[in-house]
Amino acid sequence: MVLGIVAVPLVWWAHRTLGESFSYALEVKEEQRLITSGPYAKVRHPVYTSHVLFNFGLALVASNWIFLLIWAVGIPFTYHRMFSEEKMMIQEFGDEYVTYMKQTGRLFPRLDSISE
């Protein structure tokens, strides 16, 4: 339950922070800027983080191995999409995104950035 309680506000916060920049498709919109505020200040993919947490929490609450299997099978697809998105962002934003990658964690905050 705790994972779901954390995941739902996180996805809302991430969508709200992205605003007009949000898209279900992998695309960069005209005049889009790199978002590094809100949850994006510490994590590059908070929407995916919330999906991973919520689905794992669902598997635990349901106490059903099928949900756990669906979650486990979905992880490689999530990572593939993240890598594709990061490649696209590097092409669009170049060194600015590479620097951002060094300062943030992919799904969870970098341990060295938590104390900041």
MOPAC internal coordinates of N, CA, C and O (Angstrom, degrees):
PM7 1SCF
backbone

  N    0.0000 0     0.00 0     0.00 0    0    0    0
  C    1.4515 1     0.00 0     0.00 0    1    0    0
  C    1.5294 1   110.78 1     0.00 0    2    1    0
  O    1.2310 1   120.69 1   139.94 1    3    2    1
  N    1.3315 1   116.29 1   -40.06 1    3    2    1
  C    1.4639 1   120.37 1  -178.72 1    5    3    2
  C    1.5291 1   110.93 1   -60.49 1    6    5    3
  O    1.2310 1   120.04 1   140.27 1    7    6    5
  N    1.3269 1   117.53 1   -39.73 1    7    6    5
  C    1.4654 1   120.41 1   179.44 1    9    7    6
  C    1.5240 1   111.17 1   -61.75 1   10    9    7
  O    1.2310 1   120.53 1   139.00 1   11   10    9
  N    1.3192 1   116.58 1   -41.00 1   11   10    9
  C    1.4626 1   120.45 1   177.20 1   13   11   10
  C    1.5180 1   111.75 1   -67.13 1   14   13   11
  O    1.2310 1   120.66 1   141.17 1   15   14   13
  N    1.3230 1   116.35 1   -38.83 1   15   14   13
  C    1.4650 1   120.88 1   179.47 1   17   15   14
  C    1.5340 1   110.36 1   -65.11 1   18   17   15
  O    1.2310 1   120.11 1   147.32 1   19   18   17
  N    1.3103 1   117.40 1   -32.68 1   19   18   17
  C    1.4692 1   121.40 1   176.83 1   21   19   18
  C    1.5349 1   110.68 1   -79.06 1   22   21   19
  O    1.2310 1   120.33 1   138.70 1   23   22   21
  N    1.3292 1   116.98 1   -41.30 1   23   22   21
  C    1.4640 1   121.96 1  -173.20 1   25   23   22
  C    1.5219 1   113.63 1   -66.36 1   26   25   23
  O    1.2310 1   119.63 1   138.07 1   27   26   25
  N    1.3025 1   118.31 1   -41.93 1   27   26   25
  C    1.4687 1   120.89 1  -174.99 1   29   27   26
  C    1.5364 1   111.76 1   -64.92 1   30   29   27
  O    1.2310 1   118.77 1   129.34 1   31   30   29
  N    1.3297 1   119.95 1   -50.66 1   31   30   29
  C    1.4684 1   118.11 1   177.02 1   33   31   30
  C    1.5365 1   112.77 1   -64.46 1   34   33   31
  O    1.2310 1   120.23 1   148.44 1   35   34   33
  N    1.3233 1   117.16 1   -31.56 1   35   34   33
  C    1.4595 1   120.12 1   179.01 1   37   35   34
  C    1.5216 1   111.15 1   -63.74 1   38   37   35
  O    1.2310 1   120.04 1   134.23 1   39   38   37
  N    1.3146 1   117.52 1   -45.77 1   39   38   37
  C    1.4658 1   119.77 1  -179.72 1   41   39   38
  C    1.5312 1   110.24 1   -66.94 1   42   41   39
  O    1.2310 1   120.21 1   143.47 1   43   42   41
  N    1.3226 1   117.21 1   -36.53 1   43   42   41
  C    1.4671 1   120.46 1   177.32 1   45   43   42
  C    1.5316 1   110.05 1   -63.33 1   46   45   43
  O    1.2310 1   120.54 1   134.05 1   47   46   45
  N    1.3457 1   116.58 1   -45.95 1   47   46   45
  C    1.4542 1   122.20 1  -179.60 1   49   47   46
  C    1.5357 1   110.94 1   -62.04 1   50   49   47
  O    1.2310 1   120.99 1   136.75 1   51   50   49
  N    1.3292 1   115.72 1   -43.25 1   51   50   49
  C    1.4680 1   120.27 1   179.84 1   53   51   50
  C    1.5307 1   111.00 1   -63.27 1   54   53   51
  O    1.2310 1   120.18 1   133.38 1   55   54   53
  N    1.3366 1   117.26 1   -46.62 1   55   54   53
  C    1.4711 1   120.78 1   178.84 1   57   55   54
  C    1.5280 1   110.77 1   -62.42 1   58   57   55
  O    1.2310 1   120.59 1   137.99 1   59   58   57
  N    1.3045 1   116.48 1   -42.01 1   59   58   57
  C    1.4696 1   120.50 1  -179.76 1   61   59   58
  C    1.5295 1   110.78 1   -64.89 1   62   61   59
  O    1.2310 1   120.21 1   139.88 1   63   62   61
  N    1.3287 1   117.21 1   -40.12 1   63   62   61
  C    1.4581 1   121.63 1   178.99 1   65   63   62
  C    1.5236 1   111.09 1   -65.37 1   66   65   63
  O    1.2310 1   120.19 1   139.59 1   67   66   65
  N    1.3210 1   117.25 1   -40.41 1   67   66   65
  C    1.4646 1   120.61 1   179.90 1   69   67   66
  C    1.5265 1   112.08 1   -68.91 1   70   69   67
  O    1.2310 1   120.66 1   144.45 1   71   70   69
  N    1.3336 1   116.35 1   -35.55 1   71   70   69
  C    1.4587 1   120.15 1  -179.28 1   73   71   70
  C    1.5150 1   112.11 1    55.98 1   74   73   71
  O    1.2310 1   120.29 1    53.40 1   75   74   73
  N    1.3297 1   117.06 1  -126.60 1   75   74   73
  C    1.4602 1   123.09 1  -178.11 1   77   75   74
  C    1.5243 1   112.82 1   -66.96 1   78   77   75
  O    1.2310 1   119.92 1   164.04 1   79   78   77
  N    1.3110 1   117.75 1   -15.96 1   79   78   77
  C    1.4655 1   120.86 1  -179.55 1   81   79   78
  C    1.5227 1   112.51 1   -76.68 1   82   81   79
  O    1.2310 1   119.91 1   164.95 1   83   82   81
  N    1.3450 1   117.78 1   -15.05 1   83   82   81
  C    1.4656 1   120.39 1  -178.28 1   85   83   82
  C    1.5196 1   110.84 1   -68.29 1   86   85   83
  O    1.2310 1   121.23 1   -40.50 1   87   86   85
  N    1.3286 1   115.26 1   139.50 1   87   86   85
  C    1.4571 1   121.93 1   175.09 1   89   87   86
  C    1.5202 1   108.50 1  -153.20 1   90   89   87
  O    1.2310 1   120.77 1   -38.16 1   91   90   89
  N    1.3258 1   116.14 1   141.84 1   91   90   89
  C    1.4685 1   119.68 1   174.64 1   93   91   90
  C    1.5298 1   110.38 1   -73.04 1   94   93   91
  O    1.2310 1   120.67 1   149.75 1   95   94   93
  N    1.3243 1   116.33 1   -30.25 1   95   94   93
  C    1.4625 1   121.62 1   178.62 1   97   95   94
  C    1.5261 1   109.62 1   -82.35 1   98   97   95
  O    1.2310 1   120.79 1   -26.22 1   99   98   97
  N    1.3232 1   116.09 1   153.78 1   99   98   97
  C    1.4552 1   119.94 1   174.09 1  101   99   98
  C    1.5193 1   107.14 1   -79.63 1  102  101   99
  O    1.2310 1   121.30 1   -78.99 1  103  102  101
  N    1.3289 1   115.12 1   101.01 1  103  102  101
  C    1.4550 1   120.62 1  -178.52 1  105  103  102
  C    1.5171 1   109.40 1  -156.75 1  106  105  103
  O    1.2310 1   121.39 1   -25.33 1  107  106  105
  N    1.3078 1   114.94 1   154.67 1  107  106  105
  C    1.4556 1   121.34 1   172.16 1  109  107  106
  C    1.5175 1   105.58 1  -111.64 1  110  109  107
  O    1.2310 1   120.86 1   -53.80 1  111  110  109
  N    1.3132 1   115.96 1   126.20 1  111  110  109
  C    1.4624 1   120.69 1  -177.51 1  113  111  110
  C    1.5241 1   110.48 1   -82.57 1  114  113  111
  O    1.2310 1   121.19 1   -20.67 1  115  114  113
  N    1.3144 1   115.33 1   159.33 1  115  114  113
  C    1.4590 1   120.31 1   178.02 1  117  115  114
  C    1.5218 1   110.20 1   -57.03 1  118  117  115
  O    1.2310 1   121.20 1   -42.13 1  119  118  117
  N    1.3021 1   115.31 1   137.87 1  119  118  117
  C    1.4607 1   123.07 1   178.24 1  121  119  118
  C    1.5321 1   113.56 1    59.17 1  122  121  119
  O    1.2310 1   120.45 1  -159.65 1  123  122  121
  N    1.3261 1   116.74 1    20.35 1  123  122  121
  C    1.4634 1   120.05 1   177.49 1  125  123  122
  C    1.5221 1   109.07 1   -71.21 1  126  125  123
  O    1.2310 1   121.04 1   -37.32 1  127  126  125
  N    1.3086 1   115.62 1   142.68 1  127  126  125
  C    1.4565 1   120.88 1   176.08 1  129  127  126
  C    1.5281 1   108.26 1  -113.18 1  130  129  127
  O    1.2310 1   121.04 1   -17.46 1  131  130  129
  N    1.3097 1   115.61 1   162.54 1  131  130  129
  C    1.4563 1   121.16 1   178.65 1  133  131  130
  C    1.5201 1   109.09 1   -75.50 1  134  133  131
  O    1.2310 1   120.33 1   -56.51 1  135  134  133
  N    1.3263 1   116.97 1   123.49 1  135  134  133
  C    1.4651 1   122.55 1   179.97 1  137  135  134
  C    1.5330 1   108.34 1   -89.20 1  138  137  135
  O    1.2310 1   120.83 1   -59.28 1  139  138  137
  N    1.3262 1   116.03 1   120.72 1  139  138  137
  C    1.4668 1   120.67 1   179.62 1  141  139  138
  C    1.5240 1   111.92 1  -130.42 1  142  141  139
  O    1.2310 1   120.57 1  -158.77 1  143  142  141
  N    1.3245 1   116.51 1    21.23 1  143  142  141
  C    1.4630 1   120.81 1   179.59 1  145  143  142
  C    1.5241 1   109.45 1  -110.94 1  146  145  143
  O    1.2310 1   120.96 1    -1.73 1  147  146  145
  N    1.3251 1   115.78 1   178.27 1  147  146  145
  C    1.4611 1   120.30 1  -179.69 1  149  147  146
  C    1.5195 1   110.00 1    59.84 1  150  149  147
  O    1.2310 1   119.89 1    41.32 1  151  150  149
  N    1.3364 1   117.82 1  -138.68 1  151  150  149
  C    1.4670 1   119.19 1  -179.25 1  153  151  150
  C    1.5277 1   112.16 1   -66.67 1  154  153  151
  O    1.2310 1   120.65 1   159.67 1  155  154  153
  N    1.3384 1   116.36 1   -20.33 1  155  154  153
  C    1.4686 1   121.22 1  -179.85 1  157  155  154
  C    1.5251 1   112.45 1   -73.82 1  158  157  155
  O    1.2310 1   119.94 1   172.90 1  159  158  157
  N    1.3088 1   117.72 1    -7.10 1  159  158  157
  C    1.4606 1   121.03 1   176.04 1  161  159  158
  C    1.5315 1   111.28 1   -69.75 1  162  161  159
  O    1.2310 1   120.17 1   153.73 1  163  162  161
  N    1.3139 1   117.28 1   -26.27 1  163  162  161
  C    1.4652 1   121.53 1  -177.36 1  165  163  162
  C    1.5259 1   113.54 1  -119.76 1  166  165  163
  O    1.2310 1   120.16 1   156.44 1  167  166  165
  N    1.3546 1   117.30 1   -23.56 1  167  166  165
  C    1.4658 1   121.73 1  -174.02 1  169  167  166
  C    1.5243 1   109.02 1  -134.10 1  170  169  167
  O    1.2310 1   120.47 1   -46.80 1  171  170  169
  N    1.3460 1   116.71 1   133.20 1  171  170  169
  C    1.4601 1   120.07 1  -179.21 1  173  171  170
  C    1.5217 1   113.22 1   -76.36 1  174  173  171
  O    1.2310 1   119.63 1   153.26 1  175  174  173
  N    1.3125 1   118.31 1   -26.74 1  175  174  173
  C    1.4628 1   121.44 1  -174.37 1  177  175  174
  C    1.5314 1   112.52 1  -132.32 1  178  177  175
  O    1.2310 1   119.67 1  -118.51 1  179  178  177
  N    1.3322 1   118.24 1    61.49 1  179  178  177
  C    1.4690 1   119.09 1  -177.35 1  181  179  178
  C    1.5375 1   113.80 1   -65.25 1  182  181  179
  O    1.2310 1   119.64 1   154.12 1  183  182  181
  N    1.3125 1   118.28 1   -25.88 1  183  182  181
  C    1.4753 1   119.48 1   176.78 1  185  183  182
  C    1.5207 1   109.59 1   -65.47 1  186  185  183
  O    1.2310 1   120.48 1   135.66 1  187  186  185
  N    1.3361 1   116.69 1   -44.34 1  187  186  185
  C    1.4653 1   119.84 1   177.87 1  189  187  186
  C    1.5230 1   110.87 1   -67.18 1  190  189  187
  O    1.2310 1   120.48 1   144.07 1  191  190  189
  N    1.3234 1   116.69 1   -35.93 1  191  190  189
  C    1.4696 1   120.39 1   176.33 1  193  191  190
  C    1.5201 1   109.76 1   -57.98 1  194  193  191
  O    1.2310 1   120.73 1   133.06 1  195  194  193
  N    1.3332 1   116.22 1   -46.94 1  195  194  193
  C    1.4617 1   119.36 1  -178.65 1  197  195  194
  C    1.5209 1   111.23 1   -64.18 1  198  197  195
  O    1.2310 1   119.90 1   142.35 1  199  198  197
  N    1.3293 1   117.81 1   -37.65 1  199  198  197
  C    1.4756 1   120.14 1   178.21 1  201  199  198
  C    1.5240 1   111.12 1   -65.12 1  202  201  199
  O    1.2310 1   120.57 1   135.91 1  203  202  201
  N    1.3319 1   116.51 1   -44.09 1  203  202  201
  C    1.4658 1   120.59 1   179.24 1  205  203  202
  C    1.5240 1   110.35 1   -62.16 1  206  205  203
  O    1.2310 1   120.26 1   133.86 1  207  206  205
  N    1.3313 1   117.11 1   -46.14 1  207  206  205
  C    1.4696 1   120.76 1  -179.71 1  209  207  206
  C    1.5250 1   111.53 1   -64.43 1  210  209  207
  O    1.2310 1   120.63 1   133.35 1  211  210  209
  N    1.3308 1   116.39 1   -46.65 1  211  210  209
  C    1.4601 1   120.14 1  -177.39 1  213  211  210
  C    1.5251 1   111.01 1   -62.36 1  214  213  211
  O    1.2310 1   120.54 1   133.02 1  215  214  213
  N    1.3289 1   116.57 1   -46.98 1  215  214  213
  C    1.4703 1   119.69 1  -177.94 1  217  215  214
  C    1.5198 1   112.37 1   -67.03 1  218  217  215
  O    1.2310 1   120.12 1   144.50 1  219  218  217
  N    1.3245 1   117.37 1   -35.50 1  219  218  217
  C    1.4634 1   119.58 1   175.98 1  221  219  218
  C    1.5242 1   109.85 1   -68.24 1  222  221  219
  O    1.2310 1   120.55 1   137.42 1  223  222  221
  N    1.3269 1   116.56 1   -42.58 1  223  222  221
  C    1.4623 1   120.41 1   176.13 1  225  223  222
  C    1.5160 1   111.98 1   -59.87 1  226  225  223
  O    1.2310 1   120.64 1   139.13 1  227  226  225
  N    1.3337 1   116.38 1   -40.87 1  227  226  225
  C    1.4705 1   120.71 1   177.17 1  229  227  226
  C    1.5247 1   111.03 1   -60.80 1  230  229  227
  O    1.2310 1   120.76 1   137.49 1  231  230  229
  N    1.3217 1   116.15 1   -42.51 1  231  230  229
  C    1.4680 1   119.90 1   178.67 1  233  231  230
  C    1.5232 1   111.24 1   -62.30 1  234  233  231
  O    1.2310 1   120.59 1   139.84 1  235  234  233
  N    1.3294 1   116.48 1   -40.16 1  235  234  233
  C    1.4654 1   119.62 1   179.76 1  237  235  234
  C    1.5263 1   111.79 1   -69.82 1  238  237  235
  O    1.2310 1   120.38 1   135.59 1  239  238  237
  N    1.3325 1   116.88 1   -44.41 1  239  238  237
  C    1.4678 1   120.54 1  -178.72 1  241  239  238
  C    1.5289 1   110.74 1   -66.14 1  242  241  239
  O    1.2310 1   120.70 1   140.29 1  243  242  241
  N    1.3308 1   116.27 1   -39.71 1  243  242  241
  C    1.4621 1   120.01 1  -178.72 1  245  243  242
  C    1.5258 1   111.79 1   -72.14 1  246  245  243
  O    1.2310 1   120.94 1   160.99 1  247  246  245
  N    1.3327 1   115.81 1   -19.01 1  247  246  245
  C    1.4664 1   120.62 1  -176.82 1  249  247  246
  C    1.5273 1   110.81 1    50.23 1  250  249  247
  O    1.2310 1   121.77 1  -135.42 1  251  250  249
  N    1.3170 1   114.22 1    44.58 1  251  250  249
  C    1.4569 1   120.14 1  -176.17 1  253  251  250
  C    1.5216 1   108.24 1  -130.90 1  254  253  251
  O    1.2310 1   120.83 1   -56.77 1  255  254  253
  N    1.3267 1   116.01 1   123.23 1  255  254  253
  C    1.4563 1   120.74 1  -176.54 1  257  255  254
  C    1.5319 1   111.97 1   -64.40 1  258  257  255
  O    1.2310 1   119.42 1   156.74 1  259  258  257
  N    1.3244 1   118.72 1   -23.26 1  259  258  257
  C    1.4723 1   121.27 1   179.30 1  261  259  258
  C    1.5332 1   109.79 1   -65.25 1  262  261  259
  O    1.2310 1   120.38 1   137.23 1  263  262  261
  N    1.3316 1   116.88 1   -42.77 1  263  262  261
  C    1.4617 1   119.70 1   177.10 1  265  263  262
  C    1.5297 1   110.90 1   -63.74 1  266  265  263
  O    1.2310 1   120.70 1   141.26 1  267  266  265
  N    1.3156 1   116.26 1   -38.74 1  267  266  265
  C    1.4606 1   120.48 1   178.13 1  269  267  266
  C    1.5334 1   109.87 1   -65.91 1  270  269  267
  O    1.2310 1   120.14 1   140.55 1  271  270  269
  N    1.3040 1   117.34 1   -39.45 1  271  270  269
  C    1.4624 1   121.48 1   177.57 1  273  271  270
  C    1.5292 1   110.86 1   -64.80 1  274  273  271
  O    1.2310 1   120.45 1   136.21 1  275  274  273
  N    1.3219 1   116.74 1   -43.79 1  275  274  273
  C    1.4736 1   120.82 1   177.98 1  277  275  274
  C    1.5219 1   109.75 1   -61.26 1  278  277  275
  O    1.2310 1   120.16 1   137.25 1  279  278  277
  N    1.3273 1   117.31 1   -42.75 1  279  278  277
  C    1.4613 1   121.09 1   177.83 1  281  279  278
  C    1.5270 1   110.15 1   -61.04 1  282  281  279
  O    1.2310 1   120.29 1   132.14 1  283  282  281
  N    1.3263 1   117.06 1   -47.86 1  283  282  281
  C    1.4672 1   121.32 1  -177.35 1  285  283  282
  C    1.5284 1   111.39 1   -64.35 1  286  285  283
  O    1.2310 1   120.14 1   139.72 1  287  286  285
  N    1.3173 1   117.33 1   -40.28 1  287  286  285
  C    1.4639 1   121.08 1   179.03 1  289  287  286
  C    1.5323 1   110.48 1   -68.29 1  290  289  287
  O    1.2310 1   120.14 1   148.70 1  291  290  289
  N    1.3119 1   117.33 1   -31.30 1  291  290  289
  C    1.4569 1   120.94 1  -179.09 1  293  291  290
  C    1.5176 1   114.29 1   -73.90 1  294  293  291
  O    1.2310 1   119.76 1   157.35 1  295  294  293
  N    1.3169 1   118.06 1   -22.65 1  295  294  293
  C    1.4679 1   121.62 1  -177.16 1  297  295  294
  C    1.5322 1   112.31 1   -57.94 1  298  297  295
  O    1.2310 1   118.54 1   130.79 1  299  298  297
  N    1.3330 1   120.38 1   -49.21 1  299  298  297
  C    1.4757 1   118.68 1   179.28 1  301  299  298
  C    1.5326 1   112.85 1   -61.06 1  302  301  299
  O    1.2310 1   119.87 1   145.31 1  303  302  301
  N    1.3177 1   117.86 1   -34.69 1  303  302  301
  C    1.4667 1   120.92 1   177.69 1  305  303  302
  C    1.5365 1   110.42 1   -66.95 1  306  305  303
  O    1.2310 1   120.83 1   140.24 1  307  306  305
  N    1.3149 1   116.02 1   -39.76 1  307  306  305
  C    1.4562 1   120.31 1   177.64 1  309  307  306
  C    1.5253 1   110.35 1   -63.15 1  310  309  307
  O    1.2310 1   120.53 1   134.29 1  311  310  309
  N    1.3290 1   116.60 1   -45.71 1  311  310  309
  C    1.4611 1   119.89 1   179.55 1  313  311  310
  C    1.5304 1   111.22 1   -64.48 1  314  313  311
  O    1.2310 1   119.86 1   140.47 1  315  314  313
  N    1.3173 1   117.88 1   -39.53 1  315  314  313
  C    1.4670 1   120.49 1   178.01 1  317  315  314
  C    1.5263 1   110.26 1   -60.37 1  318  317  315
  O    1.2310 1   120.62 1   136.01 1  319  318  317
  N    1.3164 1   116.43 1   -43.99 1  319  318  317
  C    1.4687 1   119.73 1   179.51 1  321  319  318
  C    1.5317 1   110.69 1   -65.50 1  322  321  319
  O    1.2310 1   120.05 1   139.39 1  323  322  321
  N    1.3309 1   117.50 1   -40.61 1  323  322  321
  C    1.4628 1   120.15 1   178.81 1  325  323  322
  C    1.5241 1   110.98 1   -61.48 1  326  325  323
  O    1.2310 1   120.27 1   135.22 1  327  326  325
  N    1.3450 1   117.10 1   -44.78 1  327  326  325
  C    1.4607 1   120.40 1   179.90 1  329  327  326
  C    1.5259 1   110.83 1   -64.66 1  330  329  327
  O    1.2310 1   120.29 1   140.48 1  331  330  329
  N    1.3299 1   117.06 1   -39.52 1  331  330  329
  C    1.4649 1   120.75 1   177.61 1  333  331  330
  C    1.5218 1   110.45 1   -64.33 1  334  333  331
  O    1.2310 1   120.68 1   137.95 1  335  334  333
  N    1.3203 1   116.30 1   -42.05 1  335  334  333
  C    1.4620 1   120.98 1   179.05 1  337  335  334
  C    1.5234 1   110.91 1   -64.76 1  338  337  335
  O    1.2310 1   120.43 1   137.46 1  339  338  337
  N    1.3234 1   116.77 1   -42.54 1  339  338  337
  C    1.4554 1   119.83 1   179.99 1  341  339  338
  C    1.5310 1   111.16 1   -65.21 1  342  341  339
  O    1.2310 1   119.91 1   141.26 1  343  342  341
  N    1.3196 1   117.77 1   -38.74 1  343  342  341
  C    1.4637 1   121.40 1   176.96 1  345  343  342
  C    1.5315 1   109.97 1   -61.16 1  346  345  343
  O    1.2310 1   120.52 1   135.88 1  347  346  345
  N    1.3293 1   116.62 1   -44.12 1  347  346  345
  C    1.4537 1   121.83 1   178.70 1  349  347  346
  C    1.5354 1   110.73 1   -62.84 1  350  349  347
  O    1.2310 1   120.69 1   137.55 1  351  350  349
  N    1.3229 1   116.29 1   -42.45 1  351  350  349
  C    1.4679 1   120.51 1  -179.13 1  353  351  350
  C    1.5283 1   111.45 1   -66.99 1  354  353  351
  O    1.2310 1   120.16 1   143.28 1  355  354  353
  N    1.3278 1   117.30 1   -36.72 1  355  354  353
  C    1.4668 1   120.33 1   176.36 1  357  355  354
  C    1.5291 1   109.60 1   -64.92 1  358  357  355
  O    1.2310 1   120.23 1   139.17 1  359  358  357
  N    1.3171 1   117.17 1   -40.83 1  359  358  357
  C    1.4669 1   120.34 1   178.12 1  361  359  358
  C    1.5210 1   110.89 1   -62.98 1  362  361  359
  O    1.2310 1   120.24 1   142.86 1  363  362  361
  N    1.3172 1   117.14 1   -37.14 1  363  362  361
  C    1.4609 1   121.32 1  -177.01 1  365  363  362
  C    1.5277 1   112.74 1   -81.28 1  366  365  363
  O    1.2310 1   120.43 1   134.85 1  367  366  365
  N    1.3412 1   116.78 1   -45.15 1  367  366  365
  C    1.4631 1   120.94 1  -171.66 1  369  367  366
  C    1.5259 1   113.96 1  -107.97 1  370  369  367
  O    1.2310 1   119.99 1   171.42 1  371  370  369
  N    1.3210 1   117.62 1    -8.58 1  371  370  369
  C    1.4631 1   122.04 1   174.59 1  373  371  370
  C    1.5170 1   114.59 1    58.10 1  374  373  371
  O    1.2310 1   121.30 1    48.28 1  375  374  373
  N    1.3267 1   115.12 1  -131.72 1  375  374  373
  C    1.4702 1   121.27 1  -175.76 1  377  375  374
  C    1.5207 1   113.09 1   -60.56 1  378  377  375
  O    1.2310 1   120.30 1   150.17 1  379  378  377
  N    1.3280 1   117.04 1   -29.83 1  379  378  377
  C    1.4636 1   120.13 1   178.42 1  381  379  378
  C    1.5313 1   110.22 1   -59.90 1  382  381  379
  O    1.2310 1   120.46 1   138.04 1  383  382  381
  N    1.3408 1   116.72 1   -41.96 1  383  382  381
  C    1.4654 1   120.11 1   179.78 1  385  383  382
  C    1.5308 1   110.96 1   -74.44 1  386  385  383
  O    1.2310 1   120.09 1   142.17 1  387  386  385
  N    1.3277 1   117.43 1   -37.83 1  387  386  385
  C    1.4679 1   120.49 1   178.31 1  389  387  386
  C    1.5310 1   109.84 1   -60.87 1  390  389  387
  O    1.2310 1   120.17 1   136.62 1  391  390  389
  N    1.3190 1   117.27 1   -43.38 1  391  390  389
  C    1.4640 1   121.50 1   176.45 1  393  391  390
  C    1.5236 1   110.61 1   -62.15 1  394  393  391
  O    1.2310 1   120.60 1   136.54 1  395  394  393
  N    1.3289 1   116.46 1   -43.46 1  395  394  393
  C    1.4676 1   121.86 1   178.23 1  397  395  394
  C    1.5320 1   110.22 1   -59.82 1  398  397  395
  O    1.2310 1   120.50 1   139.02 1  399  398  397
  N    1.3440 1   116.64 1   -40.98 1  399  398  397
  C    1.4631 1   120.71 1   179.13 1  401  399  398
  C    1.5282 1   111.48 1   -60.67 1  402  401  399
  O    1.2310 1   120.49 1   142.86 1  403  402  401
  N    1.3174 1   116.68 1   -37.14 1  403  402  401
  C    1.4670 1   121.29 1  -179.09 1  405  403  402
  C    1.5275 1   111.85 1   -70.53 1  406  405  403
  O    1.2310 1   120.46 1   157.34 1  407  406  405
  N    1.3190 1   116.72 1   -22.66 1  407  406  405
  C    1.4661 1   121.40 1  -176.03 1  409  407  406
  C    1.5275 1   113.21 1   -95.93 1  410  409  407
  O    1.2310 1   119.87 1   167.85 1  411  410  409
  N    1.3290 1   117.86 1   -12.15 1  411  410  409
  C    1.4676 1   121.30 1  -174.39 1  413  411  410
  C    1.5165 1   111.35 1  -128.41 1  414  413  411
  O    1.2310 1   121.47 1   -19.23 1  415  414  413
  N    1.3277 1   114.78 1   160.77 1  415  414  413
  C    1.4492 1   120.28 1   173.79 1  417  415  414
  C    1.5178 1   109.73 1   -89.77 1  418  417  415
  O    1.2310 1   120.32 1   -19.88 1  419  418  417
  N    1.3075 1   117.00 1   160.12 1  419  418  417
  C    1.4598 1   121.14 1  -178.95 1  421  419  418
  C    1.5310 1   110.66 1   -72.91 1  422  421  419
  O    1.2310 1   119.75 1   123.47 1  423  422  421
  N    1.3180 1   118.07 1   -56.53 1  423  422  421
  C    1.4663 1   122.26 1  -179.81 1  425  423  422
  C    1.5238 1   113.06 1  -111.33 1  426  425  423
  O    1.2310 1   120.88 1   151.94 1  427  426  425
  N    1.3157 1   115.93 1   -28.06 1  427  426  425
  C    1.4648 1   121.50 1  -177.83 1  429  427  426
  C    1.5268 1   108.18 1  -132.43 1  430  429  427
  O    1.2310 1   120.01 1   -26.12 1  431  430  429
  N    1.3228 1   117.58 1   153.88 1  431  430  429
  C    1.4729 1   119.01 1   179.06 1  433  431  430
  C    1.5236 1   111.15 1   -57.12 1  434  433  431
  O    1.2310 1   121.41 1   -36.76 1  435  434  433
  N    1.3072 1   114.91 1   143.24 1  435  434  433
  C    1.4700 1   119.77 1   174.54 1  437  435  434
  C    1.5208 1   108.35 1   -63.18 1  438  437  435
  O    1.2310 1   120.10 1   -40.56 1  439  438  437
  N    1.3007 1   117.42 1   139.44 1  439  438  437
  C    1.4688 1   120.61 1  -178.34 1  441  439  438
  C    1.5139 1   111.69 1   -62.05 1  442  441  439
  O    1.2310 1   119.78 1   146.33 1  443  442  441
  N    1.3311 1   118.02 1   -33.67 1  443  442  441
  C    1.4581 1   119.64 1   179.96 1  445  443  442
  C    1.5221 1   112.12 1   -74.84 1  446  445  443
  O    1.2310 1   119.67 1   166.05 1  447  446  445
  N    1.3433 1   118.24 1   -13.95 1  447  446  445
  C    1.4709 1   120.04 1  -179.85 1  449  447  446
  C    1.5345 1   112.18 1   -96.27 1  450  449  447
  O    1.2310 1   119.93 1   170.39 1  451  450  449
  N    1.3103 1   117.74 1    -9.61 1  451  450  449
  C    1.4587 1   121.10 1  -178.06 1  453  451  450
  C    1.5205 1   110.97 1   -67.24 1  454  453  451
  O    1.2310 1   120.20 1   144.26 1  455  454  453
  N    1.3182 1   117.22 1   -35.74 1  455  454  453
  C    1.4594 1   120.37 1  -176.66 1  457  455  454
  C    1.5284 1   112.72 1   -77.50 1  458  457  455
  O    1.2310 1   120.16 1   170.98 1  459  458  457
  N    1.3268 1   117.30 1    -9.02 1  459  458  457
  C    1.4804 1   119.75 1  -179.05 1  461  459  458
  C    1.4921 1   111.95 1   -77.13 1  462  461  459
  O    1.2310 1   120.10 1   180.00 1  463  462  461

